[in-house]
Every structure is written in structure tokens, then in C-alpha cells.
Amino acid sequence: MDLDRIDVVSWLDQILDQDPATYEDAYWGLRPAVAIAVPHLLARLPAVDDGYSRGKLLELLGESGDSTVSPTLRAELQHPLEEVRQWAQLALDALDRGIPWQPSEGA
């Protein structure tokens, strides 16, 4: 499958869905290419207020392997919600360790 053709907006809607099954299917299923997904993840981040959803986005940014997201993740360490700060630290750790973007082959 051409990863450039995965609908990143629909994928992000599923990632941010409050239904855990919908999120898990999107998280473990086919993903858009990192170069396509990261700008969309960064664009959605400011509009997400709840810690759970914001944590999902931070997790994906940390797994992206894209070092340009590091300043964003570091800024999230100052977020008022402790849950968000924890996700930001986990994301930075994943980025530093090179935890790879989930394989885009489905699970």
C-alpha cells in the first residue's frame, strides 16, 4: 500500500477518538508516512485540551524519530497537567532511544 495515500486526517480522527478500540485499531494499524503525519500531529496539538488525547499525540511524536519535534516535546514538559508532562517525558525518552514508528503494515 502506498503510505502517501493513507488519509492522515481520518487516521488522526481515529487516534483522537475516545473509544479505546477505535484508537487501538488506528495506533496498531496502517499509519501514514512519518513525513506526512508529523506536520498534522503538530498542527492538532494546540487544539487538544484533555491530557489523554494530548498524550496520544505526544506519544506518536516521540515515536516518529523526527528530531525536529524535540522543542515541542520539551515545551510540553511545562504543561499545567501532570499527565501531559509525563507523556512529554516518555515521548522525549522514545525519541532519544530511537523507538521506531510503528510498522505501517497493520497488526
ABEGO torsion letter per residue (X at the ends): XBAAABBAAAAAAAAABABAAAAAAAAABBBBBAAAAAAAAAAAAAABABAAAAAAAAAAAAAAGBAAAAAAAAAAAABABAAAAAAAAAAAAAAAAGBBBBBAAEX
